[in-house]
Amino acid sequence: MILADCHVHTEFSNDCSVKTERQIETAIELGLKFICITDHCDMDYPSAEEEAEYILNTEQYVRKIEFLKEKYKKQINVLCGVEIGLRPYLKERINRYNFDFIIGSSHAVNGIDIGFNFNEFFKGKSEKQAYREYFEYTLENVKTFDNYNVYGHLDFVVRYGPNKSKYFNFNDYKDLFVEILKTIVQNGKGIEVNTAGLRKNLGYPHPHKDILKMYKDLGGEIITIGSDAHLPEHIGYKFEDIPEILKSIGFNYYTVFENQNPKFYKL
């Protein structure tokens, strides 16, 4: 049973308006033992919405989470995390933050916002070419950065493909994933299972099971579970499906980070 949602957004993220208290109280109602708030910090984020900013007010954010951690301590363990948007040229500007947990993610590639401007990203490319470009960029990120604990939704780009996962074939990108996952494992990092893939009608949680299997085969053990919730009803979404998926690959534990130290819990 999964008792920790380690990828949750609140009003501190530009793309979410839900109060932090509401997300926490929903997790309590669901019987979770941990909730990690991981709001966006995405420097120089290109957006179709000119007013959109993904720069986290770190001081205000940490102060609020610390207050809520104390307020709800008898009901749930509230952890303070962050989701950092990684782009190689930001290496000198992104530092190691003092959070419980850091997710590194790729939301934008070569100046194009995958989510808001997916038509622009896919324009003039085959779906396979666009996916490969995204995974090449991810490889560059994992070779550049060391300031994260797990890499988030590794096949995020598939959410926005013209055919989503219909024609997605892991073997088309296997060469890239060997290098991505080897680097992640060698650097002592992990990956997340992100159930937003199920909400986005991919038919599987991020990342694809073949990616999870390769990660395991390469010696990867650090797996966090997150809903990527932007609404209360998304907290813990389809967590009941995850143990069977992970056990079928050979995982026996999932991970929760506190003070950036991994703790392992039986599936």
C-alpha positions as CSV (number, residue, x, y, z in Angstrom):
1,M,0.0,0.0,0.0
2,I,1.3,3.4,-1.0
3,L,1.1,5.8,2.0
4,A,3.1,8.8,0.5
5,D,2.2,11.2,-2.3
6,C,5.5,12.8,-3.2
7,H,4.5,15.1,-6.1
8,V,1.8,17.6,-5.1
9,H,1.2,21.2,-6.3
10,T,-0.5,24.1,-4.5
11,E,-1.2,27.8,-4.9
12,F,2.5,28.4,-4.9
13,S,2.6,27.0,-8.4
14,N,1.4,29.2,-11.2
15,D,-0.6,26.4,-12.7
16,C,-2.5,25.6,-9.5
17,S,-4.9,27.6,-7.3
18,V,-5.6,25.1,-4.6
19,K,-4.7,26.1,-1.1
20,T,-1.9,24.0,0.5
21,E,-4.2,23.2,3.5
22,R,-6.8,21.7,1.1
23,Q,-4.3,19.4,-0.4
24,I,-3.0,18.3,3.0
25,E,-6.4,17.7,4.4
26,T,-7.4,15.6,1.3
27,A,-4.3,13.4,1.9
28,I,-5.4,13.0,5.5
29,E,-8.9,12.0,4.5
30,L,-7.3,9.4,2.2
31,G,-5.3,7.9,5.0
32,L,-1.9,8.9,3.7
33,K,1.0,9.1,6.1
34,F,3.2,11.5,4.1
35,I,2.5,14.3,1.7
36,C,5.3,16.2,0.0
37,I,4.5,19.5,-1.5
38,T,6.6,20.0,-4.6
39,D,5.7,23.4,-6.2
40,H,7.3,24.5,-9.4
41,C,10.5,26.5,-9.7
42,D,11.1,26.8,-13.5
43,M,13.5,29.6,-14.3
44,D,13.2,31.4,-17.7
45,Y,10.1,29.3,-18.4
46,P,8.7,30.0,-21.9
47,S,5.0,30.2,-21.9
48,A,2.0,30.9,-24.1
49,E,0.7,33.0,-21.2
50,E,2.8,36.1,-21.0
51,E,2.0,36.6,-17.3
52,A,3.0,33.0,-16.4
53,E,5.9,32.8,-14.0
54,Y,7.3,29.7,-12.4
55,I,9.7,31.3,-10.0
56,L,9.0,30.0,-6.5
57,N,8.9,32.5,-3.6
58,T,11.2,30.2,-1.6
59,E,11.1,32.2,1.7
60,Q,7.4,32.5,1.8
61,Y,6.9,28.9,0.6
62,V,9.2,27.3,3.1
63,R,7.7,29.4,6.0
64,K,4.2,28.3,5.0
65,I,5.1,24.6,4.7
66,E,6.9,24.6,8.0
67,F,3.9,26.2,9.7
68,L,1.6,23.5,8.2
69,K,4.0,20.7,9.1
70,E,3.6,21.7,12.7
71,K,-0.1,22.3,12.4
72,Y,-0.9,18.8,11.0
73,K,2.0,16.8,12.7
74,K,-0.4,14.6,14.6
75,Q,-2.3,13.6,11.4
76,I,0.3,13.5,8.6
77,N,3.9,14.1,7.9
78,V,4.1,17.2,5.7
79,L,7.3,17.4,3.7
80,C,8.7,20.4,1.9
81,G,9.8,19.7,-1.6
82,V,10.3,21.4,-5.0
83,E,10.0,20.6,-8.7
84,I,12.8,22.2,-10.6
85,G,12.7,22.7,-14.3
86,L,16.1,21.6,-15.7
87,R,17.7,23.1,-18.7
88,P,21.4,22.7,-19.3
89,Y,22.3,26.4,-19.7
90,L,20.9,27.1,-16.2
91,K,23.6,25.1,-14.5
92,E,25.2,28.1,-12.8
93,R,21.9,29.5,-11.6
94,I,20.3,26.4,-10.1
95,N,21.7,25.5,-6.8
96,R,21.0,22.8,-4.3
97,Y,18.1,24.0,-2.3
98,N,17.5,23.1,1.3
99,F,14.3,21.0,0.9
100,D,13.2,17.6,2.0
101,F,12.9,16.5,-1.6
102,I,13.9,17.7,-5.1
103,I,12.3,16.6,-8.3
104,G,14.2,17.4,-11.5
105,S,11.9,17.7,-14.5
106,S,12.0,18.6,-18.2
107,H,9.0,20.8,-19.1
108,A,10.6,22.9,-21.8
109,V,13.0,22.0,-24.6
110,N,15.2,24.4,-26.6
111,G,13.0,27.4,-25.6
112,I,9.7,25.7,-26.3
113,D,7.1,25.0,-23.6
114,I,6.0,21.4,-24.2
115,G,2.7,21.8,-22.3
116,F,1.3,25.2,-23.5
117,N,3.0,25.2,-26.9
118,F,3.0,21.5,-27.9
119,N,1.9,22.4,-31.4
120,E,5.0,24.5,-31.9
121,F,7.2,21.7,-30.5
122,F,5.8,19.1,-32.8
123,K,5.6,21.3,-35.8
124,G,7.5,20.0,-38.8
125,K,8.6,16.9,-37.0
126,S,7.4,13.3,-36.9
127,E,6.2,12.2,-33.5
128,K,9.3,10.0,-33.2
129,Q,11.6,12.8,-34.1
130,A,10.0,15.1,-31.4
131,Y,10.2,12.4,-28.8
132,R,13.8,11.7,-29.6
133,E,14.6,15.4,-29.3
134,Y,13.0,15.5,-25.9
135,F,14.9,12.4,-24.6
136,E,18.2,13.8,-26.0
137,Y,17.6,16.9,-24.0
138,T,16.8,14.8,-20.9
139,L,20.1,13.0,-21.3
140,E,21.9,16.4,-21.5
141,N,20.2,17.4,-18.3
142,V,21.1,14.3,-16.3
143,K,24.7,14.7,-17.4
144,T,24.7,18.4,-16.3
145,F,22.9,18.5,-13.0
146,D,23.4,16.9,-9.6
147,N,21.0,19.0,-7.6
148,Y,18.0,16.7,-7.6
149,N,16.9,13.5,-5.9
150,V,14.7,11.9,-8.6
151,Y,13.9,12.7,-12.2
152,G,10.2,13.4,-12.7
153,H,7.9,11.9,-15.3
154,L,10.7,10.8,-17.6
155,D,8.5,10.4,-20.7
156,F,6.5,13.6,-20.0
157,V,6.6,14.5,-23.7
158,V,4.3,11.6,-24.5
159,R,1.4,13.4,-22.8
160,Y,1.4,15.9,-25.5
161,G,2.2,13.9,-28.6
162,P,-0.3,14.0,-31.5
163,N,-1.1,10.3,-30.8
164,K,0.1,10.3,-27.2
165,S,1.3,6.8,-26.4
166,K,-0.5,5.0,-29.2
167,Y,2.6,4.5,-31.3
168,F,5.2,5.1,-28.6
169,N,7.7,2.3,-28.7
170,F,10.4,2.2,-26.0
171,N,12.8,0.4,-28.4
172,D,12.9,3.5,-30.7
173,Y,14.7,5.4,-27.9
174,K,16.4,2.5,-26.1
175,D,19.9,3.8,-26.9
176,L,19.0,7.1,-25.2
177,F,17.4,5.5,-22.2
178,V,20.4,3.3,-21.5
179,E,22.5,6.4,-21.2
180,I,19.9,8.4,-19.2
181,L,19.3,5.7,-16.7
182,K,22.9,4.6,-16.4
183,T,23.7,8.2,-15.5
184,I,20.9,8.5,-13.0
185,V,21.9,5.3,-11.3
186,Q,25.6,6.1,-11.3
187,N,24.9,9.5,-9.8
188,G,22.9,7.9,-7.0
189,K,19.6,9.5,-8.1
190,G,16.2,7.9,-8.6
191,I,13.1,8.3,-10.7
192,E,9.5,8.7,-9.9
193,V,6.3,6.8,-10.8
194,N,3.9,9.6,-11.7
195,T,0.2,8.6,-11.9
196,A,-0.7,11.6,-14.0
197,G,0.0,9.4,-17.0
198,L,-3.1,7.5,-16.1
199,R,-5.1,10.7,-15.8
200,K,-3.8,11.8,-19.1
201,N,-5.0,8.7,-20.8
202,L,-1.6,7.2,-21.7
203,G,-2.7,3.8,-20.4
204,Y,0.2,3.7,-17.9
205,P,1.8,5.9,-15.2
206,H,4.9,7.8,-16.2
207,P,7.3,6.4,-17.1
208,H,6.5,3.4,-19.3
209,K,7.0,0.0,-17.7
210,D,9.8,-0.8,-20.1
211,I,11.7,2.3,-18.8
212,L,11.1,1.1,-15.2
213,K,12.4,-2.3,-16.0
214,M,15.6,-1.0,-17.6
215,Y,16.1,1.2,-14.5
216,K,15.8,-1.8,-12.3
217,D,18.0,-3.9,-14.5
218,L,20.7,-1.2,-14.3
219,G,20.7,-1.3,-10.5
220,G,18.2,1.4,-9.8
221,E,16.3,1.1,-6.5
222,I,15.1,4.6,-5.7
223,I,11.4,5.0,-6.7
224,T,9.1,7.7,-5.4
225,I,5.4,7.7,-6.1
226,G,3.6,10.9,-7.0
227,S,0.2,12.0,-8.3
228,D,1.4,15.3,-9.8
229,A,-1.9,16.6,-8.2
230,H,-3.0,20.1,-9.1
231,L,-6.5,19.4,-7.7
232,P,-7.6,17.7,-4.5
233,E,-9.3,14.9,-6.4
234,H,-5.9,14.0,-7.9
235,I,-4.2,13.3,-4.6
236,G,-3.2,9.6,-4.4
237,Y,-4.7,9.0,-7.9
238,K,-4.7,5.3,-8.8
239,F,-2.0,4.6,-6.2
240,E,-3.7,1.2,-5.7
241,D,-2.5,0.2,-9.2
242,I,1.2,0.9,-8.5
243,P,2.4,-1.9,-6.2
244,E,1.4,-4.6,-8.7
245,I,3.2,-2.8,-11.5
246,L,6.4,-2.3,-9.5
247,K,6.4,-5.8,-7.9
248,S,6.0,-7.4,-11.4
249,I,9.3,-5.7,-12.3
250,G,11.1,-6.7,-9.1
251,F,10.8,-3.7,-6.9
252,N,9.8,-4.4,-3.3
253,Y,10.1,-0.9,-1.8
254,Y,9.2,2.7,-2.6
255,T,11.0,5.7,-1.4
256,V,10.2,8.8,0.7
257,F,12.8,11.6,1.1
258,E,13.2,13.5,4.3
259,N,16.0,16.1,4.5
260,Q,17.0,14.6,1.1
261,N,17.7,11.3,2.7
262,P,15.9,8.3,1.2
263,K,13.8,6.1,3.4
264,F,12.4,2.8,2.0
265,Y,8.9,1.5,2.6
266,K,7.6,-1.9,1.7
267,L,5.1,-2.0,-1.2
